[in-house]
Amino acid sequence: MSKAQSLLKRDHPAAETKGSINLRVEGQTRQLIDDAAAVLGKTRTEFMIESARRQAIDVLLDQRLFTLGPAQYDAFVDALDHPPAPGPKLQSLLRRAPAWQK
């Protein structure tokens, strides 16, 4: 299993130990978090933990070095050098005017 896969699989470890994190936050920020949590039907704690966890995974995955064997590297370079032709959905999207020009 790759490091990326192991990071993503850490959803619910079998023997989970819980701890606490205390934060001081301005009132406006707290209200913003509460409003966003309410929109998703989550508690403040659920929202903050899920958001922080998602961000932490993204940061760690962005810093990872992915190594490839010679055959994998050649396939990767070939895919970059010879991308597939755009399909009909992409062609349709590219023909539309961008939202900021409408």
Biopython code that builds the backbone (N, CA, C, O; Angstrom):
import numpy as np
from Bio.PDB.StructureBuilder import StructureBuilder

atoms = [
    (1, "MET", "N", (0.855, -1.175, 0.000)),
    (1, "MET", "CA", (0.000, 0.000, 0.000)),
    (1, "MET", "C", (0.901, 1.239, 0.000)),
    (1, "MET", "O", (1.857, 1.316, 0.771)),
    (2, "SER", "N", (0.587, 2.207, -0.872)),
    (2, "SER", "CA", (1.393, 3.426, -0.934)),
    (2, "SER", "C", (1.125, 4.314, 0.275)),
    (2, "SER", "O", (0.143, 4.127, 0.994)),
    (3, "LYS", "N", (2.006, 5.276, 0.485)),
    (3, "LYS", "CA", (1.842, 6.222, 1.600)),
    (3, "LYS", "C", (0.548, 7.010, 1.422)),
    (3, "LYS", "O", (-0.154, 7.277, 2.397)),
    (4, "ALA", "N", (0.228, 7.384, 0.175)),
    (4, "ALA", "CA", (-1.007, 8.126, -0.081)),
    (4, "ALA", "C", (-2.220, 7.294, 0.305)),
    (4, "ALA", "O", (-3.151, 7.800, 0.932)),
    (5, "GLN", "N", (-2.211, 6.025, -0.066)),
    (5, "GLN", "CA", (-3.337, 5.160, 0.279)),
    (5, "GLN", "C", (-3.459, 4.994, 1.782)),
    (5, "GLN", "O", (-4.566, 4.977, 2.320)),
    (6, "SER", "N", (-2.326, 4.872, 2.464)),
    (6, "SER", "CA", (-2.400, 4.695, 3.913)),
    (6, "SER", "C", (-2.915, 5.956, 4.593)),
    (6, "SER", "O", (-3.621, 5.863, 5.597)),
    (7, "LEU", "N", (-2.579, 7.129, 4.074)),
    (7, "LEU", "CA", (-3.113, 8.374, 4.640)),
    (7, "LEU", "C", (-4.627, 8.429, 4.496)),
    (7, "LEU", "O", (-5.334, 8.819, 5.425)),
    (8, "LEU", "N", (-5.113, 8.039, 3.336)),
    (8, "LEU", "CA", (-6.546, 8.117, 3.078)),
    (8, "LEU", "C", (-7.328, 7.055, 3.835)),
    (8, "LEU", "O", (-8.519, 7.239, 4.087)),
    (9, "LYS", "N", (-6.697, 5.959, 4.202)),
    (9, "LYS", "CA", (-7.388, 4.879, 4.906)),
    (9, "LYS", "C", (-7.466, 5.110, 6.404)),
    (9, "LYS", "O", (-8.044, 4.284, 7.111)),
    (10, "ARG", "N", (-6.920, 6.174, 6.905)),
    (10, "ARG", "CA", (-6.909, 6.433, 8.345)),
    (10, "ARG", "C", (-8.231, 6.997, 8.842)),
    (10, "ARG", "O", (-8.244, 7.753, 9.813)),
    (11, "ASP", "N", (-9.324, 6.654, 8.214)),
    (11, "ASP", "CA", (-10.621, 7.207, 8.614)),
    (11, "ASP", "C", (-10.971, 6.863, 10.046)),
    (11, "ASP", "O", (-11.257, 7.760, 10.840)),
    (12, "HIS", "N", (-10.957, 5.595, 10.394)),
    (12, "HIS", "CA", (-11.366, 5.162, 11.722)),
    (12, "HIS", "C", (-10.465, 4.021, 12.185)),
    (12, "HIS", "O", (-10.790, 2.852, 11.979)),
    (13, "PRO", "N", (-9.345, 4.352, 12.804)),
    (13, "PRO", "CA", (-8.475, 3.287, 13.299)),
    (13, "PRO", "C", (-9.220, 2.385, 14.275)),
    (13, "PRO", "O", (-10.134, 2.830, 14.969)),
    (14, "ALA", "N", (-8.826, 1.122, 14.323)),
    (14, "ALA", "CA", (-9.516, 0.145, 15.168)),
    (14, "ALA", "C", (-9.492, 0.551, 16.641)),
    (14, "ALA", "O", (-10.538, 0.563, 17.290)),
    (15, "ALA", "N", (-8.337, 0.877, 17.168)),
    (15, "ALA", "CA", (-8.234, 1.275, 18.575)),
    (15, "ALA", "C", (-7.924, 2.769, 18.619)),
    (15, "ALA", "O", (-6.768, 3.174, 18.740)),
    (16, "GLU", "N", (-8.950, 3.557, 18.522)),
    (16, "GLU", "CA", (-8.790, 5.005, 18.421)),
    (16, "GLU", "C", (-8.677, 5.634, 19.805)),
    (16, "GLU", "O", (-9.549, 5.449, 20.653)),
    (17, "THR", "N", (-7.612, 6.367, 20.021)),
    (17, "THR", "CA", (-7.483, 7.132, 21.255)),
    (17, "THR", "C", (-7.882, 8.557, 20.951)),
    (17, "THR", "O", (-7.466, 9.128, 19.943)),
    (18, "LYS", "N", (-8.686, 9.127, 21.820)),
    (18, "LYS", "CA", (-9.177, 10.481, 21.597)),
    (18, "LYS", "C", (-8.422, 11.452, 22.471)),
    (18, "LYS", "O", (-8.029, 11.130, 23.592)),
    (19, "GLY", "N", (-8.227, 12.626, 21.952)),
    (19, "GLY", "CA", (-7.592, 13.707, 22.683)),
    (19, "GLY", "C", (-8.377, 14.973, 22.416)),
    (19, "GLY", "O", (-9.400, 14.950, 21.732)),
    (20, "SER", "N", (-7.905, 16.049, 22.946)),
    (20, "SER", "CA", (-8.605, 17.310, 22.711)),
    (20, "SER", "C", (-7.642, 18.322, 22.128)),
    (20, "SER", "O", (-6.431, 18.256, 22.339)),
    (21, "ILE", "N", (-8.209, 19.257, 21.390)),
    (21, "ILE", "CA", (-7.479, 20.379, 20.823)),
    (21, "ILE", "C", (-8.254, 21.623, 21.222)),
    (21, "ILE", "O", (-9.444, 21.734, 20.929)),
    (22, "ASN", "N", (-7.603, 22.540, 21.875)),
    (22, "ASN", "CA", (-8.258, 23.776, 22.297)),
    (22, "ASN", "C", (-7.822, 24.909, 21.386)),
    (22, "ASN", "O", (-6.632, 25.082, 21.119)),
    (23, "LEU", "N", (-8.789, 25.679, 20.912)),
    (23, "LEU", "CA", (-8.508, 26.777, 19.994)),
    (23, "LEU", "C", (-9.139, 28.062, 20.502)),
    (23, "LEU", "O", (-10.230, 28.049, 21.072)),
    (24, "ARG", "N", (-8.452, 29.155, 20.292)),
    (24, "ARG", "CA", (-9.041, 30.471, 20.527)),
    (24, "ARG", "C", (-9.337, 31.044, 19.149)),
    (24, "ARG", "O", (-8.478, 31.063, 18.267)),
    (25, "VAL", "N", (-10.559, 31.507, 18.986)),
    (25, "VAL", "CA", (-10.970, 31.988, 17.672)),
    (25, "VAL", "C", (-11.850, 33.223, 17.836)),
    (25, "VAL", "O", (-12.611, 33.335, 18.798)),
    (26, "GLU", "N", (-11.736, 34.141, 16.891)),
    (26, "GLU", "CA", (-12.562, 35.347, 16.929)),
    (26, "GLU", "C", (-14.025, 34.975, 16.717)),
    (26, "GLU", "O", (-14.342, 33.954, 16.107)),
    (27, "GLY", "N", (-14.895, 35.815, 17.228)),
    (27, "GLY", "CA", (-16.330, 35.552, 17.145)),
    (27, "GLY", "C", (-16.830, 35.383, 15.723)),
    (27, "GLY", "O", (-17.652, 34.507, 15.454)),
    (28, "GLN", "N", (-16.342, 36.214, 14.808)),
    (28, "GLN", "CA", (-16.788, 36.120, 13.412)),
    (28, "GLN", "C", (-16.374, 34.790, 12.793)),
    (28, "GLN", "O", (-17.136, 34.181, 12.043)),
    (29, "THR", "N", (-15.183, 34.353, 13.108)),
    (29, "THR", "CA", (-14.710, 33.077, 12.571)),
    (29, "THR", "C", (-15.521, 31.926, 13.146)),
    (29, "THR", "O", (-15.888, 30.997, 12.426)),
    (30, "ARG", "N", (-15.796, 31.988, 14.431)),
    (30, "ARG", "CA", (-16.606, 30.939, 15.065)),
    (30, "ARG", "C", (-17.993, 30.891, 14.434)),
    (30, "ARG", "O", (-18.516, 29.808, 14.172)),
    (31, "GLN", "N", (-18.587, 32.042, 14.190)),
    (31, "GLN", "CA", (-19.914, 32.082, 13.581)),
    (31, "GLN", "C", (-19.874, 31.531, 12.159)),
    (31, "GLN", "O", (-20.782, 30.810, 11.745)),
    (32, "LEU", "N", (-18.833, 31.866, 11.417)),
    (32, "LEU", "CA", (-18.676, 31.346, 10.057)),
    (32, "LEU", "C", (-18.599, 29.822, 10.075)),
    (32, "LEU", "O", (-19.243, 29.152, 9.268)),
    (33, "ILE", "N", (-17.812, 29.284, 10.993)),
    (33, "ILE", "CA", (-17.685, 27.828, 11.125)),
    (33, "ILE", "C", (-19.022, 27.210, 11.516)),
    (33, "ILE", "O", (-19.420, 26.186, 10.961)),
    (34, "ASP", "N", (-19.713, 27.823, 12.464)),
    (34, "ASP", "CA", (-21.020, 27.314, 12.896)),
    (34, "ASP", "C", (-22.022, 27.327, 11.750)),
    (34, "ASP", "O", (-22.786, 26.377, 11.579)),
    (35, "ASP", "N", (-22.021, 28.402, 10.963)),
    (35, "ASP", "CA", (-22.951, 28.500, 9.831)),
    (35, "ASP", "C", (-22.660, 27.420, 8.790)),
    (35, "ASP", "O", (-23.575, 26.773, 8.282)),
    (36, "ALA", "N", (-21.385, 27.235, 8.482)),
    (36, "ALA", "CA", (-21.019, 26.213, 7.500)),
    (36, "ALA", "C", (-21.367, 24.816, 8.010)),
    (36, "ALA", "O", (-21.858, 23.981, 7.251)),
    (37, "ALA", "N", (-21.116, 24.563, 9.280)),
    (37, "ALA", "CA", (-21.455, 23.259, 9.865)),
    (37, "ALA", "C", (-22.958, 23.016, 9.798)),
    (37, "ALA", "O", (-23.405, 21.914, 9.482)),
    (38, "ALA", "N", (-23.732, 24.059, 10.098)),
    (38, "ALA", "CA", (-25.193, 23.919, 10.070)),
    (38, "ALA", "C", (-25.691, 23.595, 8.666)),
    (38, "ALA", "O", (-26.602, 22.784, 8.500)),
    (39, "VAL", "N", (-25.099, 24.221, 7.663)),
    (39, "VAL", "CA", (-25.501, 23.950, 6.279)),
    (39, "VAL", "C", (-25.306, 22.472, 5.947)),
    (39, "VAL", "O", (-26.100, 21.880, 5.215)),
    (40, "LEU", "N", (-24.249, 21.889, 6.489)),
    (40, "LEU", "CA", (-23.960, 20.473, 6.229)),
    (40, "LEU", "C", (-24.622, 19.530, 7.223)),
    (40, "LEU", "O", (-24.484, 18.312, 7.112)),
    (41, "GLY", "N", (-25.346, 20.091, 8.202)),
    (41, "GLY", "CA", (-25.999, 19.253, 9.202)),
    (41, "GLY", "C", (-25.006, 18.599, 10.150)),
    (41, "GLY", "O", (-25.222, 17.478, 10.608)),
    (42, "LYS", "N", (-23.921, 19.298, 10.443)),
    (42, "LYS", "CA", (-22.885, 18.752, 11.316)),
    (42, "LYS", "C", (-22.711, 19.645, 12.535)),
    (42, "LYS", "O", (-23.112, 20.809, 12.537)),
    (43, "THR", "N", (-22.110, 19.083, 13.559)),
    (43, "THR", "CA", (-21.760, 19.895, 14.716)),
    (43, "THR", "C", (-20.491, 20.675, 14.382)),
    (43, "THR", "O", (-19.802, 20.380, 13.406)),
    (44, "ARG", "N", (-20.201, 21.670, 15.205)),
    (44, "ARG", "CA", (-18.969, 22.437, 15.013)),
    (44, "ARG", "C", (-17.761, 21.504, 15.071)),
    (44, "ARG", "O", (-16.852, 21.596, 14.246)),
    (45, "THR", "N", (-17.763, 20.618, 16.043)),
    (45, "THR", "CA", (-16.636, 19.693, 16.205)),
    (45, "THR", "C", (-16.475, 18.800, 14.983)),
    (45, "THR", "O", (-15.368, 18.651, 14.466)),
    (46, "GLU", "N", (-17.569, 18.203, 14.517)),
    (46, "GLU", "CA", (-17.502, 17.340, 13.335)),
    (46, "GLU", "C", (-16.963, 18.107, 12.136)),
    (46, "GLU", "O", (-16.090, 17.625, 11.413)),
    (47, "PHE", "N", (-17.496, 19.306, 11.938)),
    (47, "PHE", "CA", (-17.083, 20.123, 10.798)),
    (47, "PHE", "C", (-15.595, 20.465, 10.878)),
    (47, "PHE", "O", (-14.871, 20.339, 9.891)),
    (48, "MET", "N", (-15.146, 20.895, 12.050)),
    (48, "MET", "CA", (-13.750, 21.304, 12.196)),
    (48, "MET", "C", (-12.795, 20.125, 12.042)),
    (48, "MET", "O", (-11.744, 20.254, 11.415)),
    (49, "ILE", "N", (-13.154, 18.990, 12.608)),
    (49, "ILE", "CA", (-12.287, 17.814, 12.497)),
    (49, "ILE", "C", (-12.206, 17.349, 11.048)),
    (49, "ILE", "O", (-11.114, 17.082, 10.545)),
    (50, "GLU", "N", (-13.352, 17.250, 10.371)),
    (50, "GLU", "CA", (-13.344, 16.807, 8.977)),
    (50, "GLU", "C", (-12.575, 17.785, 8.095)),
    (50, "GLU", "O", (-11.800, 17.367, 7.234)),
    (51, "SER", "N", (-12.784, 19.082, 8.304)),
    (51, "SER", "CA", (-12.098, 20.092, 7.494)),
    (51, "SER", "C", (-10.593, 20.070, 7.736)),
    (51, "SER", "O", (-9.808, 20.110, 6.789)),
    (52, "ALA", "N", (-10.198, 20.007, 8.991)),
    (52, "ALA", "CA", (-8.771, 19.992, 9.321)),
    (52, "ALA", "C", (-8.110, 18.717, 8.807)),
    (52, "ALA", "O", (-6.988, 18.755, 8.301)),
    (53, "ARG", "N", (-8.799, 17.599, 8.936)),
    (53, "ARG", "CA", (-8.249, 16.322, 8.476)),
    (53, "ARG", "C", (-8.057, 16.327, 6.963)),
    (53, "ARG", "O", (-7.019, 15.899, 6.459)),
    (54, "ARG", "N", (-9.074, 16.820, 6.238)),
    (54, "ARG", "CA", (-8.995, 16.891, 4.780)),
    (54, "ARG", "C", (-7.819, 17.781, 4.350)),
    (54, "ARG", "O", (-7.057, 17.426, 3.451)),
    (55, "GLN", "N", (-7.686, 18.931, 5.000)),
    (55, "GLN", "CA", (-6.591, 19.843, 4.674)),
    (55, "GLN", "C", (-5.239, 19.215, 5.001)),
    (55, "GLN", "O", (-4.288, 19.360, 4.233)),
    (56, "ALA", "N", (-5.148, 18.528, 6.121)),
    (56, "ALA", "CA", (-3.887, 17.885, 6.507)),
    (56, "ALA", "C", (-3.477, 16.826, 5.486)),
    (56, "ALA", "O", (-2.305, 16.738, 5.120)),
    (57, "ILE", "N", (-4.426, 16.031, 5.032)),
    (57, "ILE", "CA", (-4.132, 15.016, 4.017)),
    (57, "ILE", "C", (-3.650, 15.677, 2.738)),
    (57, "ILE", "O", (-2.667, 15.231, 2.146)),
    (58, "ASP", "N", (-4.331, 16.743, 2.298)),
    (58, "ASP", "CA", (-3.920, 17.445, 1.080)),
    (58, "ASP", "C", (-2.498, 17.982, 1.197)),
    (58, "ASP", "O", (-1.698, 17.843, 0.272)),
    (59, "VAL", "N", (-2.191, 18.588, 2.322)),
    (59, "VAL", "CA", (-0.846, 19.141, 2.534)),
    (59, "VAL", "C", (0.197, 18.029, 2.483)),
    (59, "VAL", "O", (1.223, 18.164, 1.816)),
    (60, "LEU", "N", (-0.067, 16.934, 3.186)),
    (60, "LEU", "CA", (0.900, 15.837, 3.214)),
    (60, "LEU", "C", (1.062, 15.179, 1.851)),
    (60, "LEU", "O", (2.178, 14.842, 1.455)),
    (61, "LEU", "N", (-0.034, 14.994, 1.133)),
    (61, "LEU", "CA", (0.065, 14.374, -0.189)),
    (61, "LEU", "C", (0.797, 15.280, -1.169)),
    (61, "LEU", "O", (1.498, 14.788, -2.054)),
    (62, "ASP", "N", (0.647, 16.593, -1.030)),
    (62, "ASP", "CA", (1.367, 17.526, -1.898)),
    (62, "ASP", "C", (2.870, 17.477, -1.657)),
    (62, "ASP", "O", (3.643, 17.859, -2.535)),
    (63, "GLN", "N", (3.294, 17.021, -0.500)),
    (63, "GLN", "CA", (4.713, 16.993, -0.149)),
    (63, "GLN", "C", (5.359, 15.636, -0.395)),
    (63, "GLN", "O", (6.558, 15.475, -0.168)),
    (64, "ARG", "N", (4.609, 14.689, -0.842)),
    (64, "ARG", "CA", (5.134, 13.340, -1.011)),
    (64, "ARG", "C", (5.903, 13.206, -2.319)),
    (64, "ARG", "O", (5.562, 13.821, -3.330)),
    (65, "LEU", "N", (6.929, 12.401, -2.273)),
    (65, "LEU", "CA", (7.693, 12.057, -3.455)),
    (65, "LEU", "C", (7.203, 10.689, -3.920)),
    (65, "LEU", "O", (7.289, 9.705, -3.185)),
    (66, "PHE", "N", (6.700, 10.637, -5.118)),
    (66, "PHE", "CA", (6.219, 9.381, -5.666)),
    (66, "PHE", "C", (7.303, 8.825, -6.586)),
    (66, "PHE", "O", (7.703, 9.481, -7.549)),
    (67, "THR", "N", (7.764, 7.646, -6.296)),
    (67, "THR", "CA", (8.816, 7.039, -7.103)),
    (67, "THR", "C", (8.208, 6.034, -8.064)),
    (67, "THR", "O", (7.249, 5.334, -7.742)),
    (68, "LEU", "N", (8.790, 5.983, -9.248)),
    (68, "LEU", "CA", (8.319, 5.072, -10.281)),
    (68, "LEU", "C", (9.485, 4.227, -10.767)),
    (68, "LEU", "O", (10.625, 4.686, -10.836)),
    (69, "GLY", "N", (9.173, 2.996, -11.097)),
    (69, "GLY", "CA", (10.170, 2.146, -11.734)),
    (69, "GLY", "C", (10.367, 2.594, -13.174)),
    (69, "GLY", "O", (9.609, 3.431, -13.663)),
    (70, "PRO", "N", (11.362, 2.058, -13.862)),
    (70, "PRO", "CA", (11.637, 2.488, -15.236)),
    (70, "PRO", "C", (10.438, 2.344, -16.172)),
    (70, "PRO", "O", (10.155, 3.254, -16.952)),
    (71, "ALA", "N", (9.738, 1.227, -16.107)),
    (71, "ALA", "CA", (8.587, 1.023, -16.996)),
    (71, "ALA", "C", (7.453, 1.989, -16.650)),
    (71, "ALA", "O", (6.803, 2.534, -17.542)),
    (72, "GLN", "N", (7.219, 2.196, -15.357)),
    (72, "GLN", "CA", (6.171, 3.133, -14.937)),
    (72, "GLN", "C", (6.524, 4.556, -15.350)),
    (72, "GLN", "O", (5.657, 5.311, -15.792)),
    (73, "TYR", "N", (7.787, 4.922, -15.207)),
    (73, "TYR", "CA", (8.228, 6.259, -15.596)),
    (73, "TYR", "C", (8.040, 6.461, -17.096)),
    (73, "TYR", "O", (7.549, 7.506, -17.524)),
    (74, "ASP", "N", (8.427, 5.470, -17.896)),
    (74, "ASP", "CA", (8.260, 5.573, -19.349)),
    (74, "ASP", "C", (6.791, 5.728, -19.717)),
    (74, "ASP", "O", (6.452, 6.524, -20.593)),
    (75, "ALA", "N", (5.916, 4.971, -19.054)),
    (75, "ALA", "CA", (4.476, 5.085, -19.319)),
    (75, "ALA", "C", (3.962, 6.465, -18.919)),
    (75, "ALA", "O", (3.131, 7.044, -19.618)),
    (76, "PHE", "N", (4.446, 6.990, -17.810)),
    (76, "PHE", "CA", (4.044, 8.320, -17.343)),
    (76, "PHE", "C", (4.468, 9.394, -18.341)),
    (76, "PHE", "O", (3.664, 10.247, -18.717)),
    (77, "VAL", "N", (5.732, 9.353, -18.770)),
    (77, "VAL", "CA", (6.230, 10.337, -19.735)),
    (77, "VAL", "C", (5.476, 10.210, -21.051)),
    (77, "VAL", "O", (5.147, 11.219, -21.675)),
    (78, "ASP", "N", (5.199, 8.982, -21.479)),
    (78, "ASP", "CA", (4.452, 8.774, -22.716)),
    (78, "ASP", "C", (3.048, 9.365, -22.613)),
    (78, "ASP", "O", (2.555, 9.960, -23.571)),
    (79, "ALA", "N", (2.408, 9.206, -21.465)),
    (79, "ALA", "CA", (1.065, 9.779, -21.271)),
    (79, "ALA", "C", (1.114, 11.301, -21.314)),
    (79, "ALA", "O", (0.195, 11.934, -21.834)),
    (80, "LEU", "N", (2.172, 11.895, -20.776)),
    (80, "LEU", "CA", (2.312, 13.355, -20.835)),
    (80, "LEU", "C", (2.596, 13.827, -22.258)),
    (80, "LEU", "O", (2.067, 14.847, -22.699)),
    (81, "ASP", "N", (3.430, 13.079, -22.968)),
    (81, "ASP", "CA", (3.804, 13.467, -24.329)),
    (81, "ASP", "C", (2.700, 13.212, -25.344)),
    (81, "ASP", "O", (2.646, 13.877, -26.379)),
    (82, "HIS", "N", (1.827, 12.264, -25.064)),
    (82, "HIS", "CA", (0.767, 11.895, -26.008)),
    (82, "HIS", "C", (-0.582, 11.828, -25.286)),
    (82, "HIS", "O", (-1.128, 10.742, -25.090)),
    (83, "PRO", "N", (-1.115, 12.983, -24.894)),
    (83, "PRO", "CA", (-2.405, 12.959, -24.182)),
    (83, "PRO", "C", (-3.521, 12.496, -25.111)),
    (83, "PRO", "O", (-3.411, 12.638, -26.328)),
    (84, "PRO", "N", (-4.585, 11.947, -24.552)),
    (84, "PRO", "CA", (-5.712, 11.522, -25.385)),
    (84, "PRO", "C", (-6.374, 12.734, -26.030)),
    (84, "PRO", "O", (-6.318, 13.847, -25.505)),
    (85, "ALA", "N", (-6.995, 12.498, -27.168)),
    (85, "ALA", "CA", (-7.717, 13.576, -27.853)),
    (85, "ALA", "C", (-8.897, 14.007, -26.991)),
    (85, "ALA", "O", (-9.494, 13.182, -26.299)),
    (86, "PRO", "N", (-9.240, 15.300, -27.026)),
    (86, "PRO", "CA", (-10.382, 15.758, -26.225)),
    (86, "PRO", "C", (-11.675, 15.072, -26.674)),
    (86, "PRO", "O", (-11.955, 14.956, -27.867)),
    (87, "GLY", "N", (-12.442, 14.629, -25.704)),
    (87, "GLY", "CA", (-13.722, 13.994, -25.989)),
    (87, "GLY", "C", (-14.799, 15.036, -26.245)),
    (87, "GLY", "O", (-14.539, 16.234, -26.130)),
    (88, "PRO", "N", (-15.998, 14.599, -26.588)),
    (88, "PRO", "CA", (-17.078, 15.534, -26.915)),
    (88, "PRO", "C", (-17.459, 16.451, -25.753)),
    (88, "PRO", "O", (-17.776, 17.619, -25.974)),
    (89, "LYS", "N", (-17.435, 15.949, -24.533)),
    (89, "LYS", "CA", (-17.807, 16.798, -23.392)),
    (89, "LYS", "C", (-16.791, 17.921, -23.196)),
    (89, "LYS", "O", (-17.171, 19.063, -22.937)),
    (90, "LEU", "N", (-15.510, 17.603, -23.318)),
    (90, "LEU", "CA", (-14.482, 18.633, -23.173)),
    (90, "LEU", "C", (-14.568, 19.634, -24.316)),
    (90, "LEU", "O", (-14.429, 20.836, -24.093)),
    (91, "GLN", "N", (-14.794, 19.161, -25.527)),
    (91, "GLN", "CA", (-14.925, 20.067, -26.670)),
    (91, "GLN", "C", (-16.102, 21.015, -26.465)),
    (91, "GLN", "O", (-15.999, 22.205, -26.764)),
    (92, "SER", "N", (-17.208, 20.500, -25.962)),
    (92, "SER", "CA", (-18.380, 21.334, -25.686)),
    (92, "SER", "C", (-18.065, 22.374, -24.620)),
    (92, "SER", "O", (-18.442, 23.539, -24.750)),
    (93, "LEU", "N", (-17.382, 21.958, -23.581)),
    (93, "LEU", "CA", (-17.006, 22.880, -22.513)),
    (93, "LEU", "C", (-16.098, 23.989, -23.034)),
    (93, "LEU", "O", (-16.272, 25.153, -22.673)),
    (94, "LEU", "N", (-15.148, 23.643, -23.865)),
    (94, "LEU", "CA", (-14.206, 24.628, -24.387)),
    (94, "LEU", "C", (-14.866, 25.610, -25.354)),
    (94, "LEU", "O", (-14.359, 26.716, -25.540)),
    (95, "ARG", "N", (-15.977, 25.232, -25.968)),
    (95, "ARG", "CA", (-16.691, 26.135, -26.882)),
    (95, "ARG", "C", (-17.520, 27.173, -26.139)),
    (95, "ARG", "O", (-17.831, 28.226, -26.695)),
    (96, "ARG", "N", (-17.880, 26.891, -24.893)),
    (96, "ARG", "CA", (-18.708, 27.822, -24.121)),
    (96, "ARG", "C", (-17.899, 29.022, -23.658)),
    (96, "ARG", "O", (-16.698, 28.931, -23.404)),
    (97, "ALA", "N", (-18.595, 30.152, -23.557)),
    (97, "ALA", "CA", (-17.954, 31.351, -23.019)),
    (97, "ALA", "C", (-17.761, 31.175, -21.517)),
    (97, "ALA", "O", (-18.637, 30.635, -20.842)),
    (98, "PRO", "N", (-16.628, 31.621, -20.987)),
    (98, "PRO", "CA", (-16.422, 31.514, -19.540)),
    (98, "PRO", "C", (-17.451, 32.337, -18.775)),
    (98, "PRO", "O", (-17.987, 33.315, -19.297)),
    (99, "ALA", "N", (-17.721, 31.938, -17.545)),
    (99, "ALA", "CA", (-18.740, 32.606, -16.723)),
    (99, "ALA", "C", (-18.437, 34.089, -16.559)),
    (99, "ALA", "O", (-19.361, 34.900, -16.503)),
    (100, "TRP", "N", (-17.161, 34.462, -16.480)),
    (100, "TRP", "CA", (-16.819, 35.872, -16.266)),
    (100, "TRP", "C", (-17.001, 36.715, -17.526)),
    (100, "TRP", "O", (-16.890, 37.939, -17.465)),
    (101, "GLN", "N", (-17.283, 36.074, -18.681)),
    (101, "GLN", "CA", (-17.530, 36.823, -19.911)),
    (101, "GLN", "C", (-19.010, 36.898, -20.255)),
    (101, "GLN", "O", (-19.385, 37.527, -21.244)),
    (102, "LYS", "N", (-19.843, 36.270, -19.458)),
    (102, "LYS", "CA", (-21.283, 36.266, -19.757)),
    (102, "LYS", "C", (-21.933, 37.516, -19.259)),
    (102, "LYS", "O", (-23.141, 37.689, -19.421)),
]
sb = StructureBuilder()
sb.init_structure("model")
sb.init_model(0)
sb.init_chain("A")
sb.init_seg("    ")
for serial, (resi, resn, name, xyz) in enumerate(atoms, 1):
    if name == "N":
        sb.init_residue(resn, " ", resi, " ")
    sb.init_atom(name, np.array(xyz, "f"), 0.0, 1.0, " ", f" {name:<3s}", serial, name[0])
structure = sb.get_structure()
